[in-house]
């Protein structure tokens, strides 16, 4: 029987963990593993009525999606863990891979219920100092105790690994950094497709993300407005979110309402990135890795990013692969935009370096590393399935 991997995530919406699973789960399935994905908060339809693409990707790869949702909030994690343990007992899972604090907690609780019959990997995908709502000191202390049962720890960037070690009181050497996997050829094929919207005829700046304060799109609007006296630029911000009206008002207040375009959610934003004069990541915080930055790099467009503490500066090699500016410094962001559009030679050199950098995140490189860490020690072999668990498996 093939080795079995169960990925556990608190949610299947439209975030970075989902993009990670879209590559990682089918990739490992294609390498001969039996793979399934378990979650308890799922959105089959995204904003604007768009079907969630992660479900189609997993379905097309033959990967089962297990719903761990339990009725009521009380003891929800324990109930999810009991259902996960039942699924793992039924499938005789070899490895459970948790994602983020709550996913890791459920995976480790399931391991305890299964009396250590499978190996559990705890993965850190976000900055732990911005935990899930309701994650207080009691939960933090509980998770710290649970982490003693983990077989290995992974982080999507060195910076996230540093924070996780400090917050959860873990030895830093116990956390391995494994970057998010990508399919560069797929990204470049998407970049070459026609854009789903009518693009400006003049040069434009592209940005993408949920329209929330953390993404700093208001700073980007102000920077474009600062350049208005000497440059005619458009700004295309792909995404939806609760701050849309606020951002539209910001553009009006700065006299560039006609120059800022909000096309909403696009199934293929890379077709927009590849035709932009530059791509900007303006986040204030919370970018543990920033998949969208790598996607823009794969499109062959100059990239500019804020130094928002975690992944982006690491992805850009402290400026080797793109320009950086300090969070909130609108004047420096405007200067970086101006420099990108003026100094074509440097911009082309950065684009070439960034294009090559993307190969370091290739699934062909990342997946063998994950295999090595997931299966570093053979798990205990299964005997009879615990009847108390398998009874709850469906």
QUIQUI-V491664 format. One record per residue. SS is DSSP state (h for helix, s for strand, l for the rest). PHI is phi in whole degrees, -180 to 180 (NA if undefined). BURIAL is + if it has 24 or more other C-alpha atoms within 12 Angstrom, else -. Layout:
ss = <SS & SS>
phi = <PHI & PHI>
burial = <BURIAL & BURIAL>
//
This chain:
ss = <l & l & l & s & s & s & s & s & s & s & s & s & l & l & l & h & h & h & h & h & h & h & h & h & h & h & h & h & h & h & l & l & l & s & s & s & s & s & s & s & s & s & l & l & s & l & h & h & h & l & s & l & h & h & h & h & h & h & h & h & l & l & l & s & s & s & s & l & l & l & l & l & l & l & l & h & h & h & h & h & h & h & h & h & h & h & h & h & h & h & h & l & l & l & s & s & s & s & s & h & h & h & h & h & h & h & h & h & h & h & h & h & h & l & l & l & l & l & s & s & s & s & s & s & l & l & l & l & l & l & l & l & l & l & l & l & h & h & h & h & h & h & h & h & h & h & h & h & h & l & l & s & s & s & s & l & l & h & h & h & h & h & h & h & h & h & h & l & l & l & l & h & h & h & s & s & s & l & l & l & l & s & l & h & h & h & h & h & h & h & h & h & l & l & l & l & l & l & l & l & l & l & l & s & s & s & s & s & l & l & l & l & h & h & h & l & h & h & h & h & h & h & h & h & h & h & h & l & l & l & l & l & l & s & s & s & s & s & l & l & l & l & l & h & h & h & h & h & h & h & h & h & h & l & l & l & h & h & h & s & s & s & s & s & l & l & l & l & l & h & h & h & h & l & l & l & l & s & s & s & s & l & l & l & l & l & l & l & l & l & h & h & h & h & h & h & h & h & l & l & l & l & s & s & s & s & l & l & l & l & h & h & h & h & h & l & h & h & h & l & l & l & s & s & s & l & l & l & l & h & h & h & h & h & h & h & h & h & h & h & h & h & l & h & h & h & h & h & h & h & h & h & h & h & h & h & h & h & h & h & h & s & h & h & h & h & h & h & h & h & h & h & h & h & l & l & l & l & l & l & l & l & l & l & l & l & h & h & h & h & l & l & l & l>
phi = <NA & -67 & -60 & -114 & -120 & -115 & -90 & -121 & -136 & -63 & -144 & -130 & -113 & -140 & -104 & -67 & -63 & -62 & -64 & -62 & -66 & -61 & -95 & -67 & -66 & -63 & -62 & -73 & -63 & -69 & -93 & 103 & -90 & -86 & -124 & -140 & -124 & -121 & -154 & -129 & -129 & -128 & -123 & -75 & -126 & -94 & -59 & 82 & 77 & -81 & -61 & -67 & -67 & -65 & -67 & -67 & -60 & -68 & -63 & -65 & -88 & 72 & -101 & -67 & -112 & -104 & -90 & -97 & -62 & -123 & -71 & 84 & -87 & -65 & 57 & -62 & -64 & -66 & -65 & -63 & -66 & -65 & -68 & -62 & -60 & -64 & -63 & -67 & -66 & -66 & -93 & 52 & -62 & -91 & -138 & -112 & -116 & -85 & -128 & 67 & -58 & -71 & -64 & -64 & -62 & -65 & -61 & -74 & -63 & -62 & -61 & -64 & -64 & -89 & 57 & 74 & -71 & -134 & -84 & -121 & -107 & -102 & -111 & -105 & -115 & -141 & -73 & -75 & -81 & -119 & -76 & -63 & -51 & 90 & -88 & -101 & -64 & -63 & -64 & -60 & -65 & -63 & -66 & -57 & -68 & -61 & -62 & -65 & -91 & -72 & -89 & -162 & -125 & -125 & -133 & -81 & -157 & -61 & -63 & -66 & -61 & -63 & -65 & -63 & -61 & -71 & -69 & -98 & 58 & -106 & -62 & -59 & -68 & -81 & -106 & -93 & -91 & -134 & -67 & -61 & -86 & -134 & -112 & -54 & -64 & -65 & -61 & -72 & -67 & -65 & -64 & -85 & -69 & -64 & -70 & -81 & -127 & -76 & -93 & -61 & -79 & -90 & -56 & -139 & -101 & -110 & -147 & -155 & 155 & -67 & -81 & -135 & -57 & -59 & -80 & 65 & -66 & -66 & -63 & -65 & -61 & -64 & -65 & -63 & -64 & -63 & -85 & -54 & -60 & -120 & -139 & -94 & -125 & -108 & -131 & -114 & -110 & -86 & 139 & -131 & 164 & -70 & -94 & -59 & -61 & -65 & -70 & -62 & -66 & -61 & -63 & -64 & -61 & -100 & 74 & -127 & -56 & -76 & -101 & -112 & -113 & -117 & -79 & 82 & -71 & -122 & -63 & -131 & -70 & -64 & -66 & -84 & -54 & -66 & -105 & -86 & -77 & -166 & -117 & -123 & -106 & -108 & -60 & -87 & -169 & 86 & -95 & -65 & -138 & 80 & -64 & -63 & -66 & -65 & -61 & -65 & -61 & -68 & -81 & 74 & -114 & -60 & -119 & -130 & -140 & -74 & -86 & -94 & 75 & -102 & -68 & -57 & -64 & -69 & -60 & -87 & 57 & 56 & 110 & -71 & -113 & -179 & -84 & -127 & -143 & -76 & -53 & 84 & -87 & -63 & -63 & -72 & -65 & -62 & -65 & -65 & -64 & -62 & -65 & -61 & -82 & -94 & -89 & -64 & -63 & -67 & -62 & -66 & -66 & -64 & -61 & -63 & -65 & -66 & -60 & -72 & -60 & -58 & -62 & -70 & -101 & -63 & -58 & -62 & -92 & -77 & -62 & -60 & -66 & -64 & -56 & -60 & -79 & -64 & -113 & -62 & -133 & -63 & -71 & -62 & -78 & -80 & -103 & -70 & -68 & -64 & -62 & -67 & -95 & -65 & -63 & -102 & -68 & -139>
burial = <- & - & + & + & + & + & + & + & + & + & + & + & + & + & + & + & + & + & + & + & + & + & + & + & + & + & + & + & + & - & - & - & + & + & + & + & + & + & + & + & + & + & - & - & - & + & - & - & - & - & - & + & + & + & + & - & + & + & - & - & + & - & + & + & + & + & + & + & + & - & - & - & - & - & - & - & + & + & + & + & + & + & + & + & + & + & + & + & + & + & + & + & + & + & + & + & + & + & + & + & + & + & + & + & + & + & + & + & + & + & + & + & + & + & + & + & + & + & + & + & + & + & + & + & + & + & + & + & + & - & - & - & - & - & - & - & - & - & - & + & - & - & + & + & - & + & + & + & + & + & + & + & + & + & + & + & + & + & + & + & + & + & + & + & + & - & + & + & - & + & - & - & - & + & + & + & + & + & + & + & + & + & + & + & - & - & + & + & - & + & + & - & - & - & - & - & - & - & + & - & - & - & + & + & + & + & + & + & + & + & + & + & - & + & + & + & + & + & + & + & + & + & + & + & + & + & + & - & - & - & - & - & + & + & + & + & + & + & + & + & + & - & - & + & - & - & + & + & - & + & + & - & - & + & - & + & + & - & + & + & + & + & + & + & + & + & + & + & + & + & + & + & + & + & + & + & + & + & + & + & + & + & + & + & + & + & + & + & + & + & + & + & + & + & + & + & + & + & + & + & + & + & + & + & + & + & + & + & + & + & + & + & + & + & + & + & - & - & + & + & + & + & + & + & + & + & + & + & + & + & - & + & + & + & + & + & + & + & + & + & + & - & - & - & - & - & + & + & - & + & + & + & + & + & + & - & + & + & + & + & + & + & + & + & - & + & + & - & + & + & + & - & + & + & + & - & - & - & + & - & - & - & - & - & + & + & - & - & + & - & - & - & + & ->
//
